[in-house]
Amino acid sequence: MSTYCETSQRSTATRIVDAAPYASSLIEGHRDFGYNLKTALADIIDNSISAGASTIKVEVDTVSDSPYVAISDDGCGMSSEELYEAMRLGTKNPTHERAPKQLGRFGLGLKSASFSQCRSLTVLSRKNGLTSCARWDLDLVAEKNSWALQLIDNPKEVVGYELLPSSGTVVIWNKLDRLSGNTELAAKRTEYLNAEFSKAEYHLRLVFHRFLEGDLKITLNGRTIKSLDPMAKNHPSTQKDPVDSIEIDNEIVVIQSFTIPHYKNLSQLEWDELGGPDGHIKSQGLYIYRENRLIIAGGWQGLAKQTELTKLSRIAIDIPNSIDSQWKIDVKKSSAQLPPLVRERLSRLIERFVGTSKRTYKRRGQKLVDVTMYPFWNRVITDGNIYFKPNLNHPVIESYSESLPAEFKEGFERCIRLIGAGLPIDALHAELVGGSESVSSIDIIEKDLKETIFRISNVLLENNTPLDKIKETLQSQPLFQESWESSEIIIDKYLKEKGL
């Protein structure tokens, strides 16, 4: 049977016909590659960086009846022939070798990213003193059902022409149907546009932070965008592991692990920016850079679980563009898959590394269960389950219990046990997952604070703690740390009464 089929195939007559796709259908399909505003802007900026730009300006008109977006750069610019090729869909073969630092891959980014946000894409470019201009208008393509690229002979009349430097390129988006917020009301459309560009600004700060830390300048409506390093490398409390490397196809993949600072060591703004819009639990994990451009921000790619205790863990992975196919980089440059060799190495590294983050995050909590510190709650492990029980031997509770008449003592201790049994575990877990830094205890009133300090200090003296060590001992307790300014005054008064 096999021989017969092979013979039949050799003898079958064939004809070749041109099965070119319908222009209107295919170009509309390019609008739905999965881009949003922030990834589309990043893709356009990739082209500017590849062109050697040092300044990139994003200008947005959100208030006129015909809003537009313009992205200009001072890169090398394009000749008319180069612009024509750049406007062609699929100008690059992803299997071809890339020059170092080239951020493009498919030759689709300029067009697909733009079409995802607008129906009219105009590109102005100037090189060697000569200006060229071309436009894709999807309505014209639909009308003619042909690849009707417009070449504009008088570019001075194009909106955005004034942004074109002596050498460089301007990309203009008109007919912003995907950025209208599904409303014809100008005020609502402006509100929607401003909100979307606010999200996009954060994304650009993150994705291009290494370039922004160098010589690149990006502005949004005249305001300079500041870099946002997800590793917080320059913070003194950040922990950095030694650099590791893996060789793939004679290319080097560089890996370095970071434990970002505990939120107590950061300002609220720093903490919020490092967590981003999705929070710190979602932001932990792998950060994959391709030629210094961030393409994956967070997530463990199935190598670990995202938990509260590992939310300080981040691993930077640097890959060259020469092994894109190994990583299955997509058109948007926003997803990738780990090659088996990298996955194997990372699995071992992550197992060791996340322990560092857990210790950093738990270091305050560990003092809570230190029996020498008289905690209000005891941590108990039974059959693998962890319980927290009120400490009936705490000096304050014990002292009050002993002062009660015998018939009330059992009822008092029962109330304390019921409080412990009613600890809202599910609610606490939900709040902690949502953001543990926002969960805190209520403020203690001064009378209760004074009573607690005096009771514990007396017990410390009874246990032969030196008088000059009492303040240091109390300062390490979480209860007093949260209200240390008031606590210190009470402790000093106590010590003065005791003769120190």
N, C-alpha and C positions, 0 to 999 in steps of 0.2 A: 504493500500500500504506500509506504514512504517513497519508494522509487517511482511509482506511478505519479504521485503528486509532484515530485521534483521535476519529472519530465514534462508534465502538463504546464508547470509554471514557466519552464524554459521556452516552450513552444507557443504560449499565449501571446497574442498580439496586444500591445499597449499603445495608448495615446496619452499625451500630456496636454492638459488644459490649464489655463490660468484661473485658479480658484481664489482670487483676491477677495478678502472680506469686504462686506459692505461698510463704507466709511462711516456712515452715521451710526450704525449699530456698534461697531468696534470702538469708536471714539467715545460714545456714551458709556460703554462698558469700562473704559479707563477711569471713569469718575468714581467707581466703587471698588477700589483696591483696598479700602479700609483706612484711608487717611482721615484725620481730623485736622483742625486748624493748626494745632501745635506741631504735629508731625509733618504737615505740608510745608509750613514755614521753615522747619529744620532742614527739609530736603532742598529747598531753594538756597538756603544759607550754605549747605554742603557745596553747591556749585560755586558759590562765591569764594569759599575757602580754597577749593581746588584751583581757582583762577588766581590765587595769590593775593586776595584782597586783605587790606589791613583795616579798613573801615566799611562796615555794612550798616545801612540805614533802612529801617522799616518805618514807612510813613502810612498812616491810616486815616482816611476821611470817613468819619462815622456819622456826620450830620447832614451832608448834602442829599439831594434827591437821588443822586447817582453815586453812592459811596464806592470807594476803591481802595485797594492796597497796593503799595509800591515798595519793592525791595531793591535798593541800589547798592552797588559795590564799586570799589576803585581797583578792581583786579585788572588782568591783562586785556580784557575786552575780546571781541570777536570781529573778524572780517565778515563781509556779506556772505561769502561761501561757508564760513564756519557757523554763522548764525543759521543759515538754511539747514545745515546738517544737525545743529542742536535742536531745531524745531521738528525735525523728523522723529517719529516714534521709533524707539528701539535702535538708536544710533550706535550702541555699544553691545558687543557680545560678552555676556557675563563670564565666558570661559577664557577670554583673552587676558593676557597679563596686564596688570595695572602698574602705573608708576607709583613709587612710594608716596604716601600722603594724599593719594587720590581717593576721594570719598564716594564717588559715583560707582555704579556697578552695571546697571542694565541699560542706561541711556533712556530711561523712562521717567525719572524723578521730576524733572522740570515740568513735563507735560501732565503726567498723572496727578502729581501733587497739586498743580494749579487747577486742573479740571475738577478736582474734588471739591474746590471751593468756589469756582466761578465758571461762567460760560464764555468768557472772552479773555484770552491770554495774549498780551502784547509784550514783546521783548525789544528793547533798544540797546544797542551796543556800539561802542566807539573804540577803534583800534587804529593806531598810526594816523590819527587825525580824521579818519573817515567814519561816518555814522551810518549804521544800518538799522532797519526796523522790520519786524515781521509779526503777524498776528494770526492766532487761531480763533475763529468765532464759531462756536458749536452750532449756533442757529444757521449760519451760512452753510456749514458742512451738512446739516440735516436737510436744508433746502435743496442743495445740489446733489447730495449723497455721493460726494467725491472728496478727495483729500485737498480741499480748497484752501491752501495756505495763502494768506495775503502778504505781499511784500509792499511796504509803504514807502513811497518815494519822498514824501515831505514829512519827516518825523518831528519837525518842530511843532506841528499842530497836535501831537499826541500828549495826552495828560501824563505827566511824569518826566517829560523831556528835560525840564529844568533841574532834575536830580542827577542827570548824567554828567559824570566828571570827565576830565580830559582823557582818561582811559578807564574803561569799566563797562558795567552793564546795569540796566534797570529792568526789572520784571514787574509788569503791571497787571493786576487782576481787576477786571470790570464785570458787570452783571453778576454780582455776588449773590446768586440765588440760594446757595447753601449757607450763607452767613446772614440771612435776613431775619432769622428767628421765627420764620413762618408767619410774618405779619407785614402788613403794608403800612402800619402806623410808624411814622418816622421816629417818635420818641421811644417806642418799644424796640424798634430795630437798633437804635443807638445804644440803648441799655444792654441789649443782647450782645452786640459787637464789643462793647467795652468789657463785659464780663468774660467773653471768650478770649480776648487779647490779654486780659489779666492772667488767665490760666496759661496762655501760650508763653508769656514772659517768664513765668517760673520754669517752664519746660526748657526754654532756650538757655536760661542761666545754668541749668543742670547739665544739659546735653553738651554744651560747648564750654563748660567751665575751665577746662584745661587751656583752651585757646584764649579765653578771656583773661586768664591769669598771665598770659604772655603778651603778645603784641596786638592781638585782635581787639577791635572796638566795635560793639554792636549798640545801636541806639534804637529806641522805639518812640516815635514822635518827638525826637530831640533829646530824650532822656537816656543816659548811658545805662546799659544793663550790667549789673554786677555779677561776678561769677558766684556759683554756689557749689562748693566741693562736698559731695555726699560722704566723703571719708573724714572730713574735718581734720585734714593732715596737719594744719598749722596750729591746732588747739593744743595747749600743753598737756591736757589730760587724755588725749587720744593715745591708745596703745597700738603700736605698729609691730607686726611680725616681720622677720627677715624675708627678703624677696626670694621667691622660688621660680623655677622655669621648667617648661616642658618643650621638647623638640618634636615638631610635626612636619614631615616632608621638608626637612632641612630648614624650617622656620621656627623661631622661638616664640612661645607663648609665655608671658610673664604674669606671675600671680603674687599678690600681696594681701595679707589679711589685716583688717583694722577693727578695733573695738572703739566705737565712738564714746565720748564722755557720758557719764551718768547725768540725768537732767538736772541734778542738784549743782553740777559744775558748769551749767550753761545758762545764759539768759533765756527768758521765755521766747524771745524772737528767734534766737539761735536754735533752740529745741524744736520750735514749730517748723522752721525752714528745713531742718534736717529730716523731719518726719514727712514733710510735704502734705499734699491734700489728702492722701490715703492713710496717714499716720505711720508710726514707727514699726508697728508689727508688719505691715505690708511692705515697708521700705527696707527691711533687713534682707540679707542674702547677697546674691552675686551681682556685680556691676561690671558689665562687659564693654570694653572700649575697643573700637576698631579705628586704628590710626588716630588715637587720642579723642575720638568722637564717641560719646556714650550711646550705646544702642540698646542695652538692657539695664534697667534700674530696679534692682530688687527681685526677690523670689529665689528659691533654692533649686529650681529646675528638677524637682523631685528627689533631691539629695538629702533634704532635712525638712522638718516641719517648722512653720512660722509660729513661734511661741512668744509669750511675754518675756521669758527669761533669756531669749536669744536676740531680742530686738536691737541690741547694740552691735550685733555682728554684721560686718560688711566685708566682702572680698572683691578686690579689684582684679580683673583679668584683662590683659592687653593682648590683642591679636593683630597681626598684619593683614592687609587686604589681599595678600597673595593666597590665602587659604580660606577664602569666603565659602567655597563650595563645601569644604569640610564642616563648616558651621551652619550651612544652609541659611545664609543671610537673606531676608526677604527684600522686596522692592522698596518698602518703606524704611528699611534699616531700623526696624523696631522689634525684631524677633530673631532668635537664633537657637540652634540646637547644639548641645555639647558633644564633640567627638568622643568615641568610647575611651580613648587614652586619657583625655582630659577628665572625663567623668570619673574614671577609676582613681586618678590622682586626687581629685577634689573630694571624693567621698572619704578618703583617709584624712585629708587635711581638715575637713569640716568637723569630723568627729572629735578631733583634738581641739580645734579652734573655738568652737562654740562654748566649751567649758570656761574659757577666759571671759567671755561676755556674761555668762551666768554668774560667775564669781563677782564681776564688777557690779552687776545689777542687784545681787543679793547681799552685798557686803553690809548694808545697813540692817537688813532684816535678820542677819545672823545674830546680832547683838540681842535681839528680842528674845531669843531662846537660851541665852546664856544664864545658867542658874545662879550665878554669882551676882546678877544684876537685878534680881527681884522683879521679874516681868509680871505684868498683869495677866498675860496669857501664856500658858504652857503648850509647847508643841509636843504631841504624843503620836508615835507611830505604832499601829496595831494591825497585824496581818497585812502589811503593805499599805494600809490606809493612813492618811495623815489627819489628825484632829487637833483643834485648838480649844483648850479648856481654860476657863478662868482659874487663876492661881489663888486658891483659898488660903495659901500660906503667905500671900503678900502682906507685908507689914501693916498696911492700912486696913485691909480686909480682916486680917487676923486680930488686930487691935480692937476694931469695932465689934467684931464677933464676941470677943472676950468681955467687952463692956456690957453686953446685953444680958438680961435675965435668962436663966436657963431655959424657960419655956419659949422664948423667942429665938434662941440661937439656931435651932434646927430649921425653923421657917426662913430665917435670913439666908442660911447657906443653901436652902432649896431654891430660893429666888436667884441666887448667883448661878447655880447650876443650870437653871432654866434659861437664863440669859445666854449662857454658853451653848446650850442645846439649840437655841433659836437663832444662832448665827446665820445670816442670810447668804449662804455660800453661793447659790446660783446668781443672785443679784450682784454680789461682789465680783464674781468671775466675769459677768457680762460687762460691768463697769471697768474692770482692769483691762480686759481685752480692748475696750474702746479707747483707753488712754489712762494708764495707771497714774500718770502725773497729775490728773485732775481729781483723783480720789484722795481725800484727806480726813483726818479726825476733826471733831468739833473743838473749839477753843475751850480750854479749862479755865474756870473762874479762879480768881486770885486766892480766895479762901481755901478752895480744894487744893490748889497748887501748894500753898503754904503747909497745909496739913500733911500732904504726901511727902514733901521734902523733909519735914521734921521727923515724920515716922521712919522713913528710910534711913535718914542720917543717924537716928538713935540706934537702929538695928546695926548699921555699919560700925558704930562705936562699940556696941556690945560684942561685935565679932572682931574686935581689935584692929579695925582699920585706922591707920594714923589720921589724926585730925587734919593734917595738911594735904591728905590725899582724898578727902571726902568730896571736895568740889570737882576734882578731876574725874572721880568715879561717877558722880551724878551727871556730869556733862555728857557722858557717853550714852546716857539713856535717851531713847527717842522721845519719850514724853516731855523731857526737859529741853531737848534740842529744839523742838518746835516753838517753844516759848522761852528761849534762853535769856532774853533781856530781863524779863520779869523774874525768872528762876534765879538768875545770878544775884539779884538784889536780896532775895529771900535767903539764899544760901550764905551770903556774906553776913547777913544779920545773925543767922544761926551760929556761924563760926565765931562771930564776935562775942556772942553770949557764952560760948564755950571757952573763950579765952584765947582764940587765935587771932 
